[in-house]
Amino acid sequence: MQSSPQQVVPIRTPESSFDDDVLTVLQPDGKLNPQNDPKLPVETVVDLYKAMVRTRIVDEQLV
C-alpha cells in the first residue's frame, strides 16, 4: 500500500510578506519614497547594509 505524497503549503509567500508590519521605503523604480523615509542616521543605514551583505554571503555559502 503506497501512501500519497503530502502537499506542502508555504506559511508565508512573497506576496503575504508585504503586510502592514513591513515598511517599504523604496518605490518600484528603486527611488526613495519620501513619505515612508524613516530618516535613519547614516551610521544606522551603514550597519543595516553591512548586515544585509553579511546575510547574503552566508546564504550563498549555504546553498
N, C-alpha and C positions, 0 to 999 in steps of 0.2 A: 504494500500500500504506500503510494507516494503522497507526501504532503505537498500542498500547494504553496508556492512561494508567498511570503508575506509582502504586502505592499508597504513601502516606506514613505511616510508623509513628512515633509520637512516642517519643523516647528516654525521657522521664520524663513521668509523668502525675501529677495532683494526689494520687492515692491512693499512688503509689510515693514521693512526697516525704516521707512520714511513716515513713521507715526509721529504723534505730537511730541514725543520725547527727543526727537532729533532736530537739531538746529542746523539748517543748511545755509551757509553764508555765501556760497558761490552760485551764480546763475548758470543755466545750461551752457552758455558760451565761455564759461570759466572766469568771468569777471566777478568782482566782489559786488554783492547786493548790499548797498549802503544801509538799507532798512534793517538788515539782520547782522550788521557788523557788531561783534561783541566788544570791540575796542580793547583787545588784549594788549598788554605790554609786549614790546618786541622780544624781550627775554622769554616770555611765556610761549610766544609763537615759535621761536627757535627751538625751545625744549620740546614742544609738541611735534615739530617737524623731525627732530632727531629721533623721537620715539617712533614715529611712523616709519622712518627709514630703517631703524633697528628691527622693527616688526616685520617689514618686508624682507629683509635679509634673512632673518630666522625662518620665515615662511618659505622662502625659496630653498633654503638648505634642507627643510623637512620634506620637500616634495620628491 
